[in-house]
Amino acid sequence: MPSYSGIIIHHSVCTAINGKGYDFLVTKNGDIIPSFTPTDPQFIHICLEGDFSHTEASELTPQVRHQLFVAQRLILHLYDDFEFSSKRLHEHHLYCPGIYFPWDSLVISHQDRYH
């Protein structure tokens, strides 16, 4: 099994994705679409469908809440599989997953299984 250093979060409008810069895509309706091949030998990349670079993105609609819940469950599963800390969750860069990405709603505590 590969050894990863952590997880990097993207949004789907990131220009660096080039069609497939992620290992898992979490769609707006909560489906998880895995990649067929690993993206990066050091990190697992998760892309959330949507654009979190505008203030409207900070409005947590029921659909966005569900998408975040699914992403949380995926992240917890990956923490278990690859045995790394929740402190290993990173943004791709300043503008990805967007300056209005709801990090506070993506609360994850591996120890307490809290989401």
N, CA, C and O atoms as a GROMACS GRO file, in nm:
protein
  460
    1MET      N    1   0.085  -0.118   0.000
    1MET     CA    2   0.000   0.000   0.000
    1MET      C    3   0.090   0.124   0.000
    1MET      O    4   0.189   0.128   0.073
    2PRO      N    5   0.057   0.225  -0.081
    2PRO     CA    6   0.140   0.346  -0.085
    2PRO      C    7   0.141   0.420   0.048
    2PRO      O    8   0.050   0.404   0.130
    3SER      N    9   0.242   0.498   0.070
    3SER     CA   10   0.253   0.580   0.190
    3SER      C   11   0.236   0.726   0.149
    3SER      O   12   0.319   0.782   0.078
    4TYR      N   13   0.127   0.788   0.195
    4TYR     CA   14   0.098   0.926   0.160
    4TYR      C   15   0.126   1.018   0.278
    4TYR      O   16   0.121   0.976   0.394
    5SER      N   17   0.157   1.144   0.248
    5SER     CA   18   0.184   1.244   0.351
    5SER      C   19   0.059   1.316   0.396
    5SER      O   20   0.060   1.381   0.500
    6GLY      N   21  -0.049   1.307   0.320
    6GLY     CA   22  -0.172   1.376   0.357
    6GLY      C   23  -0.268   1.387   0.240
    6GLY      O   24  -0.256   1.318   0.138
    7ILE      N   25  -0.365   1.478   0.258
    7ILE     CA   26  -0.471   1.499   0.158
    7ILE      C   27  -0.471   1.645   0.116
    7ILE      O   28  -0.456   1.735   0.199
    8ILE      N   29  -0.487   1.668  -0.013
    8ILE     CA   30  -0.498   1.803  -0.067
    8ILE      C   31  -0.638   1.819  -0.126
    8ILE      O   32  -0.686   1.734  -0.201
    9ILE      N   33  -0.703   1.931  -0.090
    9ILE     CA   34  -0.839   1.961  -0.134
    9ILE      C   35  -0.836   2.060  -0.250
    9ILE      O   36  -0.763   2.160  -0.247
   10HIS      N   37  -0.916   2.032  -0.353
   10HIS     CA   38  -0.930   2.117  -0.471
   10HIS      C   39  -1.079   2.150  -0.491
   10HIS      O   40  -1.166   2.086  -0.433
   11HIS      N   41  -1.106   2.251  -0.574
   11HIS     CA   42  -1.240   2.266  -0.631
   11HIS      C   43  -1.228   2.250  -0.781
   11HIS      O   44  -1.119   2.264  -0.837
   12SER      N   45  -1.339   2.220  -0.846
   12SER     CA   46  -1.332   2.176  -0.986
   12SER      C   47  -1.299   2.286  -1.086
   12SER      O   48  -1.275   2.256  -1.203
   13VAL      N   49  -1.298   2.411  -1.045
   13VAL     CA   50  -1.261   2.518  -1.138
   13VAL      C   51  -1.112   2.548  -1.134
   13VAL      O   52  -1.066   2.641  -1.201
   14CYS      N   53  -1.037   2.473  -1.059
   14CYS     CA   54  -0.892   2.492  -1.049
   14CYS      C   55  -0.828   2.465  -1.185
   14CYS      O   56  -0.846   2.356  -1.241
   15THR      N   57  -0.756   2.561  -1.238
   15THR     CA   58  -0.695   2.545  -1.370
   15THR      C   59  -0.582   2.443  -1.368
   15THR      O   60  -0.546   2.390  -1.474
   16ALA      N   61  -0.525   2.415  -1.253
   16ALA     CA   62  -0.414   2.319  -1.245
   16ALA      C   63  -0.461   2.175  -1.253
   16ALA      O   64  -0.379   2.084  -1.266
   17ILE      N   65  -0.591   2.152  -1.247
   17ILE     CA   66  -0.641   2.015  -1.249
   17ILE      C   67  -0.624   1.953  -1.388
   17ILE      O   68  -0.601   1.832  -1.399
   18ASN      N   69  -0.634   2.032  -1.493
   18ASN     CA   70  -0.613   1.983  -1.630
   18ASN      C   71  -0.695   1.858  -1.662
   18ASN      O   72  -0.644   1.766  -1.726
   19GLY      N   73  -0.817   1.856  -1.619
   19GLY     CA   74  -0.903   1.743  -1.652
   19GLY      C   75  -0.896   1.628  -1.555
   19GLY      O   76  -0.990   1.550  -1.547
   20LYS      N   77  -0.786   1.614  -1.480
   20LYS     CA   78  -0.776   1.499  -1.388
   20LYS      C   79  -0.660   1.518  -1.290
   20LYS      O   80  -0.562   1.445  -1.297
   21GLY      N   81  -0.670   1.614  -1.203
   21GLY     CA   82  -0.566   1.634  -1.104
   21GLY      C   83  -0.611   1.591  -0.967
   21GLY      O   84  -0.578   1.655  -0.867
   22TYR      N   85  -0.686   1.482  -0.961
   22TYR     CA   86  -0.739   1.438  -0.833
   22TYR      C   87  -0.749   1.286  -0.832
   22TYR      O   88  -0.749   1.221  -0.936
   23ASP      N   89  -0.758   1.233  -0.712
   23ASP     CA   90  -0.778   1.088  -0.695
   23ASP      C   91  -0.925   1.055  -0.672
   23ASP      O   92  -0.971   0.946  -0.703
   24PHE      N   93  -0.998   1.153  -0.616
   24PHE     CA   94  -1.142   1.136  -0.592
   24PHE      C   95  -1.212   1.267  -0.625
   24PHE      O   96  -1.166   1.374  -0.587
   25LEU      N   97  -1.322   1.257  -0.697
   25LEU     CA   98  -1.409   1.372  -0.723
   25LEU      C   99  -1.536   1.351  -0.642
   25LEU      O  100  -1.600   1.247  -0.652
   26VAL      N  101  -1.572   1.451  -0.561
   26VAL     CA  102  -1.699   1.448  -0.488
   26VAL      C  103  -1.792   1.543  -0.562
   26VAL      O  104  -1.773   1.665  -0.560
   27THR      N  105  -1.894   1.487  -0.627
   27THR     CA  106  -1.984   1.567  -0.708
   27THR      C  107  -2.080   1.647  -0.620
   27THR      O  108  -2.090   1.624  -0.500
   28LYS      N  109  -2.149   1.741  -0.682
   28LYS     CA  110  -2.245   1.823  -0.609
   28LYS      C  111  -2.357   1.740  -0.547
   28LYS      O  112  -2.412   1.778  -0.444
   29ASN      N  113  -2.390   1.628  -0.610
   29ASN     CA  114  -2.498   1.545  -0.553
   29ASN      C  115  -2.444   1.439  -0.457
   29ASN      O  116  -2.520   1.354  -0.410
   30GLY      N  117  -2.313   1.442  -0.428
   30GLY     CA  118  -2.257   1.353  -0.327
   30GLY      C  119  -2.200   1.222  -0.378
   30GLY      O  120  -2.161   1.137  -0.298
   31ASP      N  121  -2.194   1.206  -0.508
   31ASP     CA  122  -2.129   1.086  -0.562
   31ASP      C  123  -1.978   1.100  -0.550
   31ASP      O  124  -1.924   1.210  -0.562
   32ILE      N  125  -1.911   0.989  -0.526
   32ILE     CA  126  -1.765   0.987  -0.523
   32ILE      C  127  -1.718   0.913  -0.647
   32ILE      O  128  -1.752   0.796  -0.668
   33ILE      N  129  -1.638   0.981  -0.728
   33ILE     CA  130  -1.585   0.920  -0.850
   33ILE      C  131  -1.434   0.907  -0.833
   33ILE      O  132  -1.362   1.007  -0.830
   34PRO      N  133  -1.386   0.782  -0.820
   34PRO     CA  134  -1.241   0.763  -0.804
   34PRO      C  135  -1.170   0.771  -0.938
   34PRO      O  136  -1.227   0.745  -1.044
   35SER      N  137  -1.044   0.808  -0.932
   35SER     CA  138  -0.958   0.808  -1.050
   35SER      C  139  -0.908   0.666  -1.072
   35SER      O  140  -0.900   0.587  -0.979
   36PHE      N  141  -0.874   0.636  -1.195
   36PHE     CA  142  -0.822   0.503  -1.226
   36PHE      C  143  -0.674   0.490  -1.192
   36PHE      O  144  -0.625   0.380  -1.166
   37THR      N  145  -0.604   0.603  -1.192
   37THR     CA  146  -0.461   0.600  -1.162
   37THR      C  147  -0.429   0.705  -1.056
   37THR      O  148  -0.494   0.810  -1.052
   38PRO      N  149  -0.331   0.680  -0.971
   38PRO     CA  150  -0.292   0.779  -0.869
   38PRO      C  151  -0.242   0.908  -0.935
   38PRO      O  152  -0.178   0.905  -1.040
   39THR      N  153  -0.272   1.020  -0.870
   39THR     CA  154  -0.232   1.150  -0.921
   39THR      C  155  -0.091   1.188  -0.877
   39THR      O  156  -0.015   1.247  -0.954
   40ASP      N  157  -0.057   1.154  -0.754
   40ASP     CA  158   0.064   1.206  -0.691
   40ASP      C  159   0.114   1.100  -0.592
   40ASP      O  160   0.034   1.049  -0.514
   41PRO      N  161   0.241   1.066  -0.594
   41PRO     CA  162   0.290   0.963  -0.502
   41PRO      C  163   0.298   1.010  -0.357
   41PRO      O  164   0.315   0.928  -0.267
   42GLN      N  165   0.286   1.143  -0.332
   42GLN     CA  166   0.299   1.194  -0.196
   42GLN      C  167   0.167   1.228  -0.128
   42GLN      O  168   0.155   1.216  -0.007
   43PHE      N  169   0.068   1.270  -0.206
   43PHE     CA  170  -0.058   1.316  -0.148
   43PHE      C  171  -0.177   1.255  -0.221
   43PHE      O  172  -0.168   1.222  -0.339
   44ILE      N  173  -0.287   1.241  -0.149
   44ILE     CA  174  -0.415   1.204  -0.208
   44ILE      C  175  -0.487   1.335  -0.239
   44ILE      O  176  -0.497   1.423  -0.152
   45HIS      N  177  -0.537   1.349  -0.359
   45HIS     CA  178  -0.604   1.472  -0.401
   45HIS      C  179  -0.754   1.447  -0.412
   45HIS      O  180  -0.799   1.354  -0.480
   46ILE      N  181  -0.832   1.531  -0.343
   46ILE     CA  182  -0.978   1.524  -0.347
   46ILE      C  183  -1.029   1.654  -0.407
   46ILE      O  184  -0.994   1.763  -0.361
   47CYS      N  185  -1.112   1.642  -0.508
   47CYS     CA  186  -1.171   1.758  -0.575
   47CYS      C  187  -1.320   1.761  -0.543
   47CYS      O  188  -1.390   1.661  -0.560
   48LEU      N  189  -1.368   1.877  -0.498
   48LEU     CA  190  -1.511   1.896  -0.479
   48LEU      C  191  -1.564   1.974  -0.598
   48LEU      O  192  -1.513   2.081  -0.632
   49GLU      N  193  -1.667   1.920  -0.662
   49GLU     CA  194  -1.728   1.987  -0.776
   49GLU      C  195  -1.786   2.120  -0.731
   49GLU      O  196  -1.859   2.127  -0.633
   50GLY      N  197  -1.753   2.225  -0.803
   50GLY     CA  198  -1.805   2.356  -0.770
   50GLY      C  199  -1.696   2.461  -0.770
   50GLY      O  200  -1.578   2.431  -0.787
   51ASP      N  201  -1.740   2.585  -0.751
   51ASP     CA  202  -1.650   2.700  -0.750
   51ASP      C  203  -1.664   2.769  -0.615
   51ASP      O  204  -1.766   2.833  -0.588
   52PHE      N  205  -1.564   2.757  -0.531
   52PHE     CA  206  -1.567   2.815  -0.398
   52PHE      C  207  -1.488   2.946  -0.392
   52PHE      O  208  -1.439   2.984  -0.285
   53SER      N  209  -1.475   3.014  -0.505
   53SER     CA  210  -1.400   3.139  -0.509
   53SER      C  211  -1.489   3.262  -0.501
   53SER      O  212  -1.439   3.375  -0.505
   54HIS      N  213  -1.619   3.243  -0.490
   54HIS     CA  214  -1.714   3.354  -0.482
   54HIS      C  215  -1.789   3.349  -0.350
   54HIS      O  216  -1.800   3.243  -0.289
   55THR      N  217  -1.839   3.464  -0.306
   55THR     CA  218  -1.908   3.469  -0.177
   55THR      C  219  -2.030   3.379  -0.172
   55THR      O  220  -2.065   3.329  -0.065
   56GLU      N  221  -2.095   3.357  -0.287
   56GLU     CA  222  -2.212   3.269  -0.287
   56GLU      C  223  -2.174   3.128  -0.241
   56GLU      O  224  -2.258   3.054  -0.188
   57ALA      N  225  -2.050   3.091  -0.261
   57ALA     CA  226  -2.005   2.957  -0.221
   57ALA      C  227  -2.007   2.940  -0.071
   57ALA      O  228  -2.016   2.827  -0.021
   58SER      N  229  -2.001   3.050   0.002
   58SER     CA  230  -2.002   3.039   0.148
   58SER      C  231  -2.142   3.011   0.202
   58SER      O  232  -2.157   2.982   0.320
   59GLU      N  233  -2.244   3.020   0.116
   59GLU     CA  234  -2.380   2.986   0.157
   59GLU      C  235  -2.394   2.834   0.155
   59GLU      O  236  -2.385   2.771   0.050
   60LEU      N  237  -2.415   2.778   0.271
   60LEU     CA  238  -2.420   2.632   0.282
   60LEU      C  239  -2.560   2.582   0.252
   60LEU      O  240  -2.641   2.561   0.342
   61THR      N  241  -2.587   2.563   0.126
   61THR     CA  242  -2.715   2.506   0.084
   61THR      C  243  -2.720   2.360   0.128
   61THR      O  244  -2.616   2.302   0.160
   62PRO      N  245  -2.838   2.300   0.130
   62PRO     CA  246  -2.845   2.157   0.165
   62PRO      C  247  -2.757   2.071   0.074
   62PRO      O  248  -2.698   1.973   0.119
   63GLN      N  249  -2.747   2.108  -0.053
   63GLN     CA  250  -2.664   2.031  -0.146
   63GLN      C  251  -2.516   2.040  -0.108
   63GLN      O  252  -2.446   1.939  -0.109
   64VAL      N  253  -2.469   2.160  -0.075
   64VAL     CA  254  -2.328   2.177  -0.035
   64VAL      C  255  -2.302   2.107   0.098
   64VAL      O  256  -2.197   2.046   0.115
   65ARG      N  257  -2.396   2.115   0.190
   65ARG     CA  258  -2.380   2.044   0.319
   65ARG      C  259  -2.365   1.894   0.296
   65ARG      O  260  -2.282   1.829   0.359
   66HIS      N  261  -2.446   1.839   0.208
   66HIS     CA  262  -2.438   1.696   0.178
   66HIS      C  263  -2.304   1.663   0.112
   66HIS      O  264  -2.241   1.563   0.147
   67GLN      N  265  -2.262   1.745   0.019
   67GLN     CA  266  -2.133   1.724  -0.048
   67GLN      C  267  -2.019   1.726   0.054
   67GLN      O  268  -1.929   1.642   0.048
   68LEU      N  269  -2.022   1.820   0.148
   68LEU     CA  270  -1.919   1.827   0.251
   68LEU      C  271  -1.925   1.706   0.344
   68LEU      O  272  -1.821   1.654   0.385
   69PHE      N  273  -2.045   1.661   0.377
   69PHE     CA  274  -2.060   1.542   0.461
   69PHE      C  275  -1.996   1.420   0.392
   69PHE      O  276  -1.923   1.344   0.456
   70VAL      N  277  -2.022   1.404   0.264
   70VAL     CA  278  -1.964   1.292   0.189
   70VAL      C  279  -1.812   1.305   0.186
   70VAL      O  280  -1.741   1.206   0.203
   71ALA      N  281  -1.762   1.426   0.164
   71ALA     CA  282  -1.617   1.448   0.163
   71ALA      C  283  -1.557   1.414   0.300
   71ALA      O  284  -1.450   1.354   0.307
   72GLN      N  285  -1.624   1.453   0.407
   72GLN     CA  286  -1.577   1.421   0.543
   72GLN      C  287  -1.566   1.271   0.563
   72GLN      O  288  -1.466   1.222   0.616
   73ARG      N  289  -1.668   1.200   0.523
   73ARG     CA  290  -1.667   1.054   0.539
   73ARG      C  291  -1.554   0.991   0.458
   73ARG      O  292  -1.487   0.899   0.505
   74LEU      N  293  -1.533   1.040   0.337
   74LEU     CA  294  -1.424   0.990   0.253
   74LEU      C  295  -1.289   1.017   0.321
   74LEU      O  296  -1.203   0.929   0.325
   75ILE      N  297  -1.271   1.137   0.372
   75ILE     CA  298  -1.145   1.174   0.438
   75ILE      C  299  -1.121   1.086   0.560
   75ILE      O  300  -1.009   1.038   0.580
   76LEU      N  301  -1.223   1.063   0.641
   76LEU     CA  302  -1.206   0.974   0.757
   76LEU      C  303  -1.168   0.834   0.715
   76LEU      O  304  -1.084   0.770   0.778
   77HIS      N  305  -1.230   0.786   0.609
   77HIS     CA  306  -1.197   0.652   0.558
   77HIS      C  307  -1.050   0.647   0.513
   77HIS      O  308  -0.980   0.550   0.540
   78LEU      N  309  -1.006   0.751   0.445
   78LEU     CA  310  -0.866   0.756   0.399
   78LEU      C  311  -0.770   0.766   0.516
   78LEU      O  312  -0.661   0.708   0.513
   79TYR      N  313  -0.808   0.840   0.620
   79TYR     CA  314  -0.724   0.847   0.741
   79TYR      C  315  -0.706   0.708   0.801
   79TYR      O  316  -0.596   0.672   0.842
   80ASP      N  317  -0.813   0.631   0.804
   80ASP     CA  318  -0.804   0.495   0.857
   80ASP      C  319  -0.716   0.407   0.769
   80ASP      O  320  -0.630   0.334   0.818
   81ASP      N  321  -0.737   0.415   0.639
   81ASP     CA  322  -0.662   0.330   0.546
   81ASP      C  323  -0.512   0.361   0.545
   81ASP      O  324  -0.430   0.270   0.539
   82PHE      N  325  -0.478   0.489   0.551
   82PHE     CA  326  -0.338   0.528   0.535
   82PHE      C  327  -0.273   0.577   0.664
   82PHE      O  328  -0.156   0.616   0.664
   83GLU      N  329  -0.350   0.575   0.772
   83GLU     CA  330  -0.299   0.603   0.907
   83GLU      C  331  -0.221   0.734   0.916
   83GLU      O  332  -0.106   0.737   0.958
   84PHE      N  333  -0.287   0.844   0.876
   84PHE     CA  334  -0.225   0.973   0.902
   84PHE      C  335  -0.322   1.066   0.972
   84PHE      O  336  -0.443   1.042   0.974
   85SER      N  337  -0.268   1.172   1.028
   85SER     CA  338  -0.339   1.264   1.115
   85SER      C  339  -0.429   1.358   1.036
   85SER      O  340  -0.404   1.387   0.919
   86SER      N  341  -0.535   1.406   1.102
   86SER     CA  342  -0.624   1.504   1.039
   86SER      C  343  -0.553   1.637   1.016
   86SER      O  344  -0.604   1.723   0.944
   87LYS      N  345  -0.438   1.654   1.076
   87LYS     CA  346  -0.359   1.776   1.053
   87LYS      C  347  -0.292   1.772   0.916
   87LYS      O  348  -0.225   1.868   0.876
   88ARG      N  349  -0.309   1.665   0.846
   88ARG     CA  350  -0.248   1.648   0.713
   88ARG      C  351  -0.346   1.681   0.601
   88ARG      O  352  -0.332   1.630   0.490
   89LEU      N  353  -0.445   1.766   0.629
   89LEU     CA  354  -0.543   1.810   0.530
   89LEU      C  355  -0.504   1.950   0.485
   89LEU      O  356  -0.495   2.042   0.566
   90HIS      N  357  -0.480   1.968   0.354
   90HIS     CA  358  -0.425   2.094   0.304
   90HIS      C  359  -0.507   2.146   0.186
   90HIS      O  360  -0.572   2.070   0.114
   91GLU      N  361  -0.502   2.278   0.169
   91GLU     CA  362  -0.555   2.338   0.047
   91GLU      C  363  -0.452   2.319  -0.064
   91GLU      O  364  -0.332   2.305  -0.036
   92HIS      N  365  -0.497   2.319  -0.188
   92HIS     CA  366  -0.405   2.306  -0.301
   92HIS      C  367  -0.314   2.428  -0.308
   92HIS      O  368  -0.191   2.413  -0.314
   93HIS      N  369  -0.371   2.546  -0.306
   93HIS     CA  370  -0.297   2.672  -0.295
   93HIS      C  371  -0.396   2.779  -0.252
   93HIS      O  372  -0.512   2.748  -0.226
   94LEU      N  373  -0.353   2.903  -0.245
   94LEU     CA  374  -0.437   3.010  -0.191
   94LEU      C  375  -0.574   3.019  -0.257
   94LEU      O  376  -0.673   3.046  -0.190
   95TYR      N  377  -0.581   2.997  -0.388
   95TYR     CA  378  -0.707   3.013  -0.460
   95TYR      C  379  -0.775   2.881  -0.494
   95TYR      O  380  -0.873   2.880  -0.569
   96CYS      N  381  -0.727   2.775  -0.442
   96CYS     CA  382  -0.789   2.645  -0.464
   96CYS      C  383  -0.786   2.569  -0.331
   96CYS      O  384  -0.677   2.539  -0.282
   97PRO      N  385  -0.896   2.539  -0.274
   97PRO     CA  386  -1.032   2.530  -0.328
   97PRO      C  387  -1.114   2.658  -0.321
   97PRO      O  388  -1.236   2.650  -0.313
   98GLY      N  389  -1.054   2.772  -0.324
   98GLY     CA  390  -1.128   2.897  -0.325
   98GLY      C  391  -1.124   2.965  -0.189
   98GLY      O  392  -1.124   2.899  -0.085
   99ILE      N  393  -1.120   3.097  -0.192
   99ILE     CA  394  -1.107   3.171  -0.066
   99ILE      C  395  -1.234   3.163   0.019
   99ILE      O  396  -1.230   3.195   0.138
  100TYR      N  397  -1.344   3.120  -0.039
  100TYR     CA  398  -1.469   3.105   0.037
  100TYR      C  399  -1.503   2.959   0.066
  100TYR      O  400  -1.616   2.927   0.101
  101PHE      N  401  -1.405   2.871   0.050
  101PHE     CA  402  -1.431   2.731   0.081
  101PHE      C  403  -1.467   2.720   0.229
  101PHE      O  404  -1.399   2.778   0.314
  102PRO      N  405  -1.574   2.648   0.262
  102PRO     CA  406  -1.622   2.640   0.401
  102PRO      C  407  -1.541   2.543   0.489
  102PRO      O  408  -1.592   2.439   0.530
  103TRP      N  409  -1.414   2.579   0.516
  103TRP     CA  410  -1.328   2.492   0.597
  103TRP      C  411  -1.391   2.462   0.732
  103TRP      O  412  -1.377   2.351   0.784
  104ASP      N  413  -1.460   2.561   0.791
  104ASP     CA  414  -1.521   2.540   0.923
  104ASP      C  415  -1.629   2.432   0.919
  104ASP      O  416  -1.660   2.371   1.021
  105SER      N  417  -1.686   2.409   0.802
  105SER     CA  418  -1.787   2.305   0.788
  105SER      C  419  -1.727   2.169   0.756
  105SER      O  420  -1.796   2.068   0.753
  106LEU      N  421  -1.598   2.168   0.732
  106LEU     CA  422  -1.528   2.043   0.703
  106LEU      C  423  -1.447   2.005   0.827
  106LEU      O  424  -1.327   1.979   0.820
  107VAL      N  425  -1.515   2.002   0.941
  107VAL     CA  426  -1.452   1.971   1.069
  107VAL      C  427  -1.434   1.821   1.079
  107VAL      O  428  -1.529   1.744   1.066
  108ILE      N  429  -1.311   1.781   1.101
  108ILE     CA  430  -1.283   1.638   1.108
  108ILE      C  431  -1.192   1.610   1.226
  108ILE      O  432  -1.085   1.669   1.238
  109SER      N  433  -1.236   1.521   1.312
  109SER     CA  434  -1.152   1.474   1.421
  109SER      C  435  -1.143   1.324   1.409
  109SER      O  436  -1.239   1.252   1.438
  110HIS      N  437  -1.029   1.278   1.368
  110HIS     CA  438  -1.009   1.134   1.350
  110HIS      C  439  -1.029   1.060   1.483
  110HIS      O  440  -1.088   0.952   1.486
  111GLN      N  441  -0.980   1.118   1.589
  111GLN     CA  442  -0.988   1.052   1.720
  111GLN      C  443  -1.132   1.034   1.766
  111GLN      O  444  -1.169   0.927   1.814
  112ASP      N  445  -1.213   1.139   1.752
  112ASP     CA  446  -1.351   1.134   1.801
  112ASP      C  447  -1.450   1.087   1.696
  112ASP      O  448  -1.568   1.070   1.726
  113ARG      N  449  -1.403   1.068   1.573
  113ARG     CA  450  -1.490   1.029   1.461
  113ARG      C  451  -1.595   1.137   1.437
  113ARG      O  452  -1.704   1.107   1.387
  114TYR      N  453  -1.564   1.260   1.472
  114TYR     CA  454  -1.656   1.371   1.459
  114TYR      C  455  -1.650   1.427   1.317
  114TYR      O  456  -1.544   1.437   1.256
  115HIS      N  457  -1.765   1.463   1.267
  115HIS     CA  458  -1.768   1.526   1.135
  115HIS      C  459  -1.864   1.642   1.133
  115HIS      O  460  -1.880   1.707   1.030
   0.00000   0.00000   0.00000
